[in-house]
Amino acid sequence: MNNPLLANSTLPLFSQIKPEHVVPAIDQLLTEARSSIEQHLGNCSGIALPPASMQVVQATQHYTWKNLIEPLEDIDDKLNKAWSPVSHMNSVVNSDELRDAYNACLPKLSAYSTEMGQNEALFKAYRFIADSDEFATLDTAQQKIIRNALRDFKLSGIDLDKEKQQRYKDISQELSALASSYEENLLDATNAWSKLIRDEQDLAGLPESALAQAKQAAASQDENGWMITLQFPSYISVMTYADNRELRREHYEAFATRASELGPHADQWDNSENMEKILALRHEKARLLGFANYAELSLATKMAEKPDDVTNFLEDLADRSWRHARKDLSELREFANQHYGINDLQSWDMSYFSEKMRQHFYQLSQEEVKTYFPITRVLPGLFAIVEKLYGLQIAEISDFDSYHPDVRFFQIHDQAGSLRGQFYLDLYARAKKRGGAWMDDCVGRKRFDDTIQTPVAYLTCNFTPPHGDQPALLTHDDVTTLFHEFGHGLHHMLTQVDHLGVSGINGVEWDAVELPSQFMENWCWEQEALALISGHYQTDEKLPDALFDKMIAAKNFQAGMIMVRQLEFSLFDFRIHRDYDPEKGGRIYETLEQVREQVAVVSPPKFNRFAHSFSHIFAGGYAAGYYSYKWAEVLSSDAFSLFEEKGIFDQETGKAFLTNILEKGGSENAMELFINFRGRKPTIDALLRHNGITA
């Protein structure tokens, strides 16, 4: 079979990839990888050796970066370039056939990863290099890769006996399958619900853009009327603008009970069992490795050193924010009662009356704001900001191999004309596409002799698509989301590290990985930057000063409630992993209620099943790590405060951030890189100030 996944192409051959290619390609690459690793372990000098026990081989070989680690990186790179497009397509153009092929490969890849982590000969080879005279001659990035590898061998069970190693392997495979099942349940449950509205009056309050999208959604199903769905742009429009309170309640319930035992599709895609099994297996894995719980295991690869560091940080933020949050809620309740006669504010009322209150006190309409942020201005403006900060040029490429008509492709060049990165941009919500926004690694930077492999990223969002001749109009929240993901992309693409293990986002402590992304969001609030990214979609009129002043005045509207909600998610995630007890089970909603009693000001209805769709921690990489968003926000706020002092487009400061943070990837510890940029350790002051919260 002429398999496009075996082409080892830098850019995926998307149009040629079919589900039937996936399993044969992965099988072949894993076979080749195992054979190559065995060969390099036993044949490092390039001279074929007769069959011998690994102990004899170990005694006779001299391992170096060049004869062992470099070839291993080549193997990892080739495997990633085959699996990356498969994983990405499974998220953005999902189908039953692709899903089956993807799931068939998960246990194979998990088994391979565990085998490598438990390969004693490989572990000894890395340790040989670490203990050798060569180690001192290696550069910082190479030394970091070796230290990380030795740590990861420990975390993969290298010190366990054979029986426990097998159990570790079984756990890893089952966790991989459970995470996939969780995500699939959520995707299917999201796609399953829709409501056809025949009478436009039932959608009174919705802006024209939302009505047009609902009309377009109905037409795509050969229906007359307006169709609302659980895709986020549709959901948030109803929650924010629909005057029909019963419709908001119905829509809220469908969204809040996705993939659970309740709601309109009760039990059909229920994640309850997946969640319990995931927590149990994570705890068992942590105990196997000698940790008290999974939270401790999670912190082994993060900046925070121990669980108390995390909980103390979150609880301190909660203490500083709780009174602000209570005040926010009290004001919202008073407003809804005084102006609309609502004295029993419910969860499905929060966004609606918050928007009414925002308009009342600040005369700020999100719909008006949207008209000044067409994607046709936001995207070029974003690129202009990056050019001012880092001297980069970003150009669109029209001739490329794509997986969907919505997708666009861009290249980044530096001032010297060198190609620094490439990225796919997939902006709009659609069926068969996972919700949310994310950046993912397509190809990592790596040196091959005299050539550099250009890093490539996927940047994915779920914005409301354009309709008719009108460009897509972004809310200001959408704009900050785009800047956030682009910050991740710059971290991945601008790296100057030549070794795959720590280039780009690889090897970066997980609670520091959000620094470049949250850092970029700050430019969405600066008038000098907004002048570049805004312009009325019909007249190209610049964002009026009066509207900007309203945006700034309303910037920290309900900031206290927003803060404690994020702290609720973070503490919940950390505690269900820290406090797991095999005899008591996950106690998921019991723990969530305890956390809410401690930090929340809004209590959702009993039927709310938030955890059943909290894919960040059950199917993503944030298990016992969701706190990273707030942890990294301290770093990003403090980093941006230097630009506030020097000027938001100060080239010297921009260059310092580029060279000390973005270009270094994971080659040094995140705290060291931050200190190199800022001249000191981070403080929490800028975060509180940016959120309008005082001590």
FINU-323697 format. One record per residue (C-alpha): chain; x, y, z; residue number from 1. Coordinates in steps of 0.2 Angstrom, whole numbers, m for minus. Layout:
residues N
 mol     X     Y     Z seq
   A     X     Y     Z NUM
...
end
This chain:
residues 695
 mol     X     Y     Z seq
   A     0     0     0   1
   A     6    17    m5   2
   A     4    24    13   3
   A     5    44    15   4
   A     9    42    33   5
   A    25    33    29   6
   A    31    47    18   7
   A    40    55    33   8
   A    34    72    25   9
   A    37    88    35  10
   A    19    94    31  11
   A     6    80    32  12
   A    m2    74    16  13
   A   m19    77    23  14
   A   m29    74     7  15
   A   m21    57     4  16
   A   m23    50    22  17
   A   m37    38    24  18
   A   m43    28    39  19
   A   m36    12    32  20
   A   m19    19    31  21
   A   m17    22    50  22
   A   m15     5    58  23
   A    m3    m2    45  24
   A     8    14    46  25
   A     9    14    65  26
   A    12    m5    65  27
   A    27    m3    53  28
   A    34    12    61  29
   A    34     4    79  30
   A    42   m12    72  31
   A    55    m1    64  32
   A    58     9    80  33
   A    60    m6    91  34
   A    72   m14    79  35
   A    82     2    77  36
   A    83     5    96  37
   A    89   m13    98  38
   A   102   m10    85  39
   A   109     6    92  40
   A   110    m1   109  41
   A   120   m16   103  42
   A   129    m8    89  43
   A   134    10    95  44
   A   152     9    87  45
   A   144     5    70  46
   A   152   m13    70  47
   A   139   m27    70  48
   A   141   m38    85  49
   A   136   m56    87  50
   A   121   m60    97  51
   A   125   m58   116  52
   A   116   m54   132  53
   A   112   m36   135  54
   A   123   m37   150  55
   A   138   m41   139  56
   A   133   m28   126  57
   A   132   m15   140  58
   A   149   m19   146  59
   A   157   m17   129  60
   A   148    m2   122  61
   A   153    17   123  62
   A   137    27   122  63
   A   138    45   116  64
   A   125    58   111  65
   A   129    55    92  66
   A   128    36    92  67
   A   113    34   103  68
   A   102    49   108  69
   A   103    58    91  70
   A    96    42    82  71
   A    83    40    95  72
   A    77    58    92  73
   A    76    53    73  74
   A    65    38    78  75
   A    53    49    88  76
   A    52    62    75  77
   A    47    50    61  78
   A    34    42    73  79
   A    27    59    78  80
   A    25    65    59  81
   A    14    50    56  82
   A     4    50    72  83
   A     2    69    73  84
   A   m10    71    58  85
   A   m20    56    63  86
   A   m23    63    81  87
   A   m27    80    74  88
   A   m39    74    61  89
   A   m48    63    74  90
   A   m51    80    83  91
   A   m56    91    69  92
   A   m64    80    55  93
   A   m70    65    66  94
   A   m78    50    58  95
   A   m82    33    64  96
   A   m69    25    53  97
   A   m55    37    58  98
   A   m61    35    76  99
   A   m59    16    75 100
   A   m42    17    68 101
   A   m36    30    80 102
   A   m42    19    95 103
   A   m34     4    88 104
   A   m17    12    88 105
   A   m19    20   106 106
   A   m14     3   115 107
   A     0     0   103 108
   A     8    17   106 109
   A     5    16   124 110
   A    14    m1   125 111
   A    28     6   115 112
   A    30    21   126 113
   A    30    10   142 114
   A    42    m2   134 115
   A    55    12   131 116
   A    52    19   148 117
   A    55     2   156 118
   A    70    m3   144 119
   A    84    m6   157 120
   A    97    m6   143 121
   A    92    11   137 122
   A    91    17   155 123
   A   109    12   158 124
   A   114    19   141 125
   A   107    36   146 126
   A   115    35   163 127
   A   132    30   155 128
   A   132    46   145 129
   A   126    56   161 130
   A   141    49   170 131
   A   154    51   156 132
   A   166    64   153 133
   A   156    69   137 134
   A   142    75   147 135
   A   151    91   153 136
   A   155    95   134 137
   A   136    94   129 138
   A   126   110   128 139
   A   113   115   140 140
   A    99   108   130 141
   A   107    91   128 142
   A   111    90   146 143
   A    93    95   150 144
   A    86    81   138 145
   A    97    68   147 146
   A    92    74   165 147
   A    73    74   159 148
   A    75    56   152 149
   A    83    49   168 150
   A    68    57   178 151
   A    56    50   165 152
   A    63    32   166 153
   A    59    33   185 154
   A    42    39   181 155
   A    39    25   169 156
   A    43    12   182 157
   A    61     7   178 158
   A    64     3   196 159
   A    49    m9   198 160
   A    50   m27   197 161
   A    44   m36   182 162
   A    26   m40   189 163
   A    24   m21   194 164
   A    31   m16   177 165
   A    18   m26   168 166
   A     5   m18   179 167
   A    11    m1   175 168
   A    10    m5   157 169
   A    m8   m11   158 170
   A   m13     4   168 171
   A    m5    16   155 172
   A   m14     7   141 173
   A   m31     7   150 174
   A   m29    25   154 175
   A   m26    30   136 176
   A   m42    20   130 177
   A   m52    28   144 178
   A   m47    46   140 179
   A   m51    43   122 180
   A   m68    35   127 181
   A   m72    51   138 182
   A   m68    63   123 183
   A   m78    53   111 184
   A   m93    52   123 185
   A   m92    71   125 186
   A   m91    74   106 187
   A  m106    63   102 188
   A  m116    70   116 189
   A  m113    88   110 190
   A  m117    83    92 191
   A  m133    74    97 192
   A  m143    88   104 193
   A  m151   102    93 194
   A  m168   111    94 195
   A  m177   117    78 196
   A  m186   134    82 197
   A  m201   137    70 198
   A  m206   154    77 199
   A  m193   168    77 200
   A  m201   176    92 201
   A  m195   161   103 202
   A  m177   168    99 203
   A  m181   186   103 204
   A  m166   195   110 205
   A  m153   186    99 206
   A  m143   197    88 207
   A  m144   196    69 208
   A  m128   187    68 209
   A  m133   173    80 210
   A  m150   172    71 211
   A  m141   171    54 212
   A  m130   157    61 213
   A  m145   147    67 214
   A  m154   149    51 215
   A  m139   143    42 216
   A  m138   128    54 217
   A  m156   123    50 218
   A  m153   125    31 219
   A  m138   113    32 220
   A  m150   100    39 221
   A  m163   104    25 222
   A  m175   112    38 223
   A  m184   128    38 224
   A  m182   139    54 225
   A  m168   141    66 226
   A  m158   128    74 227
   A  m148   130    90 228
   A  m135   117    95 229
   A  m123   113   109 230
   A  m108   120    98 231
   A  m102   134   109 232
   A  m105   149    98 233
   A  m124   143    97 234
   A  m125   139   116 235
   A  m117   155   122 236
   A  m128   166   111 237
   A  m144   158   118 238
   A  m137   160   136 239
   A  m132   178   134 240
   A  m146   185   123 241
   A  m162   175   123 242
   A  m176   183   132 243
   A  m185   167   133 244
   A  m180   161   150 245
   A  m187   143   148 246
   A  m177   141   132 247
   A  m162   146   141 248
   A  m166   134   155 249
   A  m168   120   142 250
   A  m152   124   133 251
   A  m142   125   149 252
   A  m148   108   155 253
   A  m144   100   139 254
   A  m126   108   139 255
   A  m123   105   158 256
   A  m128    87   157 257
   A  m118    81   142 258
   A  m111    64   143 259
   A  m119    60   160 260
   A  m133    50   167 261
   A  m145    65   167 262
   A  m152    76   154 263
   A  m160    74   137 264
   A  m148    60   132 265
   A  m147    52   149 266
   A  m135    37   150 267
   A  m132    36   132 268
   A  m114    43   132 269
   A  m112    43   151 270
   A   m94    47   157 271
   A   m97    42   175 272
   A   m88    25   174 273
   A   m74    32   164 274
   A   m71    45   177 275
   A   m71    33   191 276
   A   m59    21   182 277
   A   m47    35   177 278
   A   m45    42   195 279
   A   m43    24   202 280
   A   m30    20   189 281
   A   m20    36   191 282
   A   m20    33   209 283
   A   m14    16   207 284
   A     0    21   195 285
   A     6    35   207 286
   A     7    22   222 287
   A    16    10   211 288
   A    29    23   208 289
   A    31    27   226 290
   A    20    43   227 291
   A     7    45   240 292
   A    m6    51   227 293
   A    m7    56   209 294
   A    m5    75   213 295
   A    12    71   219 296
   A    16    62   203 297
   A     9    76   193 298
   A    21    88   201 299
   A    36    78   197 300
   A    37    87   180 301
   A    31   104   186 302
   A    38   120   194 303
   A    28   118   210 304
   A    37   106   221 305
   A    24    99   233 306
   A     5    98   234 307
   A     5   112   248 308
   A    13   124   236 309
   A    m2   122   225 310
   A   m16   122   237 311
   A    m8   137   247 312
   A    m7   147   231 313
   A   m25   143   226 314
   A   m32   146   243 315
   A   m22   163   245 316
   A   m29   169   228 317
   A   m47   163   234 318
   A   m45   173   250 319
   A   m40   189   241 320
   A   m54   187   228 321
   A   m69   180   238 322
   A   m76   196   244 323
   A   m75   204   227 324
   A   m84   189   220 325
   A   m98   190   233 326
   A  m100   209   229 327
   A  m101   205   210 328
   A  m115   192   213 329
   A  m124   203   225 330
   A  m124   217   213 331
   A  m130   206   199 332
   A  m144   199   210 333
   A  m149   217   214 334
   A  m149   222   196 335
   A  m160   207   190 336
   A  m172   210   204 337
   A  m173   229   202 338
   A  m174   230   183 339
   A  m182   214   178 340
   A  m191   208   194 341
   A  m181   192   195 342
   A  m178   187   213 343
   A  m172   169   210 344
   A  m157   171   199 345
   A  m153   154   191 346
   A  m137   147   182 347
   A  m146   150   165 348
   A  m149   168   170 349
   A  m131   172   174 350
   A  m124   177   157 351
   A  m141   185   151 352
   A  m142   197   166 353
   A  m123   200   166 354
   A  m124   206   148 355
   A  m140   217   152 356
   A  m130   224   167 357
   A  m115   227   157 358
   A  m125   237   144 359
   A  m134   246   158 360
   A  m119   252   168 361
   A  m106   254   154 362
   A  m117   255   139 363
   A  m106   242   132 364
   A  m114   230   120 365
   A  m104   214   115 366
   A  m113   214    98 367
   A  m107   232    95 368
   A   m90   227   100 369
   A   m90   212    88 370
   A   m93   223    73 371
   A   m76   231    75 372
   A   m67   214    76 373
   A   m69   205    59 374
   A   m57   192    57 375
   A   m51   201    41 376
   A   m44   215    53 377
   A   m40   204    68 378
   A   m28   192    60 379
   A   m18   204    50 380
   A   m17   215    65 381
   A   m11   201    76 382
   A     3   198    63 383
   A     7   216    64 384
   A     9   216    83 385
   A    21   201    81 386
   A    31   210    68 387
   A    33   225    80 388
   A    37   214    95 389
   A    49   202    87 390
   A    53   208    69 391
   A    44   193    61 392
   A    35   193    44 393
   A    19   181    42 394
   A    13   177    25 395
   A    m2   166    20 396
   A     2   151     8 397
   A   m13   147    m3 398
   A    m6   131   m11 399
   A    m5   118     2 400
   A   m13   101     7 401
   A   m28   103    18 402
   A   m40    92    28 403
   A   m55   105    27 404
   A   m60   120    16 405
   A   m60   131    32 406
   A   m41   128    35 407
   A   m28   141    31 408
   A    m9   140    31 409
   A     5   152    35 410
   A    23   154    36 411
   A    34   165    48 412
   A    50   172    42 413
   A    62   183    53 414
   A    71   199    48 415
   A    85   189    40 416
   A    73   180    29 417
   A    75   163    38 418
   A    59   152    39 419
   A    56   151    57 420
   A    39   141    58 421
   A    23   136    49 422
   A     6   134    55 423
   A   m12   128    50 424
   A   m26   139    56 425
   A   m43   131    59 426
   A   m54   145    66 427
   A   m73   140    65 428
   A   m85   128    74 429
   A   m93   114    65 430
   A  m100    96    67 431
   A   m87    82    70 432
   A   m75    94    77 433
   A   m70    94    96 434
   A   m75   110   105 435
   A   m63   122   113 436
   A   m47   130   107 437
   A   m30   123   107 438
   A   m12   123    99 439
   A    m4   107    95 440
   A    13   101    89 441
   A    13    95    71 442
   A    32    95    68 443
   A    46   100    80 444
   A    62   109    77 445
   A    76    98    75 446
   A    94    98    67 447
   A    98    86    53 448
   A   117    88    50 449
   A   117   105    40 450
   A    98   107    39 451
   A    85   113    51 452
   A    68   105    52 453
   A    55   119    53 454
   A    43   118    67 455
   A    25   117    62 456
   A     9   120    73 457
   A    m9   117    72 458
   A   m19   132    79 459
   A   m38   127    82 460
   A   m52   138    88 461
   A   m71   136    87 462
   A   m78   153    83 463
   A   m94   158    74 464
   A   m91   155    56 465
   A   m94   169    43 466
   A  m111   169    34 467
   A  m115   176    17 468
   A  m103   189    11 469
   A  m100   195    29 470
   A   m84   190    37 471
   A   m83   181    54 472
   A   m85   194    68 473
   A   m76   190    84 474
   A   m81   194   101 475
   A   m67   202   112 476
   A   m66   186   121 477
   A   m64   177   104 478
   A   m50   189   100 479
   A   m41   185   117 480
   A   m43   167   113 481
   A   m35   169    96 482
   A   m20   178   104 483
   A   m19   165   118 484
   A   m17   151   106 485
   A    m5   161    95 486
   A     6   163   110 487
   A     7   145   112 488
   A    11   143    93 489
   A    25   156    94 490
   A    32   146   109 491
   A    33   131    98 492
   A    38   139    82 493
   A    51   152    87 494
   A    62   140    97 495
   A    80   140    92 496
   A    84   124   101 497
   A    90   111    89 498
   A    86    95    99 499
   A    68    89    98 500
   A    67    84   117 501
   A    67   102   123 502
   A    63   112   107 503
   A    47   123   107 504
   A    35   117   120 505
   A    44   100   123 506
   A    51    98   140 507
   A    43   114   147 508
   A    36   112   164 509
   A    17   111   162 510
   A    13   124   175 511
   A    24   136   165 512
   A    18   131   147 513
   A     4   144   148 514
   A    16   159   151 515
   A    18   164   132 516
   A    m1   161   128 517
   A    m8   171   143 518
   A     6   184   140 519
   A     0   188   122 520
   A   m18   191   129 521
   A   m12   208   136 522
   A   m11   216   119 523
   A   m30   214   117 524
   A   m32   228   130 525
   A   m20   241   124 526
   A   m27   255   113 527
   A   m11   256   103 528
   A   m13   237    99 529
   A   m32   238    96 530
   A   m29   251    83 531
   A   m20   237    73 532
   A   m33   223    75 533
   A   m49   232    74 534
   A   m60   241    61 535
   A   m78   241    58 536
   A   m82   227    46 537
   A   m93   238    34 538
   A   m85   255    35 539
   A   m67   251    42 540
   A   m70   264    55 541
   A   m57   263    69 542
   A   m63   257    86 543
   A   m70   273    93 544
   A   m62   280   108 545
   A   m78   281   118 546
   A   m81   262   115 547
   A   m63   258   120 548
   A   m66   268   136 549
   A   m81   258   139 550
   A   m72   242   136 551
   A   m58   247   148 552
   A   m71   252   161 553
   A   m80   236   160 554
   A   m63   225   159 555
   A   m64   219   176 556
   A   m83   218   177 557
   A   m87   203   188 558
   A   m68   199   189 559
   A   m70   192   206 560
   A   m83   179   200 561
   A   m72   174   186 562
   A   m57   172   197 563
   A   m66   161   210 564
   A   m74   150   196 565
   A   m56   146   189 566
   A   m50   143   207 567
   A   m65   131   209 568
   A   m60   121   194 569
   A   m42   121   200 570
   A   m45   116   217 571
   A   m57   102   212 572
   A   m45    95   200 573
   A   m31    95   212 574
   A   m41    88   227 575
   A   m49    73   218 576
   A   m32    68   213 577
   A   m23    72   230 578
   A   m37    65   241 579
   A   m42    49   231 580
   A   m46    34   242 581
   A   m48    17   234 582
   A   m60    12   247 583
   A   m71    27   244 584
   A   m70    29   226 585
   A   m68    46   216 586
   A   m81    56   227 587
   A   m81    67   212 588
   A   m96    78   215 589
   A   m94    76   234 590
   A   m77    84   232 591
   A   m84    97   220 592
   A   m97   102   232 593
   A   m84   104   246 594
   A   m73   115   235 595
   A   m89   126   230 596
   A   m93   128   249 597
   A   m75   135   251 598
   A   m72   146   236 599
   A   m88   148   225 600
   A  m101   161   226 601
   A  m113   153   213 602
   A  m120   136   216 603
   A  m127   127   200 604
   A  m142   116   201 605
   A  m141    98   207 606
   A  m142    91   189 607
   A  m127   100   183 608
   A  m114    88   178 609
   A   m99    99   175 610
   A   m86    86   178 611
   A   m93    74   165 612
   A   m87    87   151 613
   A   m71    93   160 614
   A   m60    86   147 615
   A   m45    96   152 616
   A   m42    84   166 617
   A   m50    68   161 618
   A   m45    68   143 619
   A   m32    81   141 620
   A   m15    85   149 621
   A   m21    95   164 622
   A   m24    81   177 623
   A   m19    88   194 624
   A   m13   102   184 625
   A   m27   114   180 626
   A   m20   126   193 627
   A    m7   129   179 628
   A   m17   142   171 629
   A   m17   153   187 630
   A     1   149   191 631
   A     7   154   174 632
   A    m4   170   174 633
   A     7   176   189 634
   A    22   174   177 635
   A    13   181   162 636
   A     6   196   171 637
   A    23   200   179 638
   A    32   198   162 639
   A    20   210   154 640
   A    22   223   168 641
   A    39   226   161 642
   A    31   231   144 643
   A    20   242   154 644
   A    35   251   161 645
   A    45   251   144 646
   A    31   253   131 647
   A    20   239   124 648
   A    30   238   108 649
   A    47   242   115 650
   A    59   232   104 651
   A    73   229   117 652
   A    60   221   129 653
   A    52   211   115 654
   A    69   205   110 655
   A    73   200   128 656
   A    56   190   129 657
   A    60   182   112 658
   A    78   177   117 659
   A    75   172   135 660
   A    58   164   134 661
   A    51   160   117 662
   A    68   154   109 663
   A    74   143   124 664
   A    59   131   124 665
   A    62   118   138 666
   A    81   119   137 667
   A    82   127   154 668
   A    71   127   170 669
   A    56   139   168 670
   A    60   149   183 671
   A    78   152   177 672
   A    72   158   161 673
   A    59   170   169 674
   A    73   177   180 675
   A    84   180   165 676
   A    70   190   157 677
   A    63   199   172 678
   A    78   201   183 679
   A    70   193   198 680
   A    57   180   203 681
   A    39   183   199 682
   A    27   192   211 683
   A     8   191   212 684
   A     5   210   212 685
   A     3   212   193 686
   A   m10   198   192 687
   A   m21   206   206 688
   A   m19   223   198 689
   A   m24   217   180 690
   A   m39   209   188 691
   A   m44   224   198 692
   A   m42   215   214 693
   A   m33   223   229 694
   A   m25   214   244 695
end
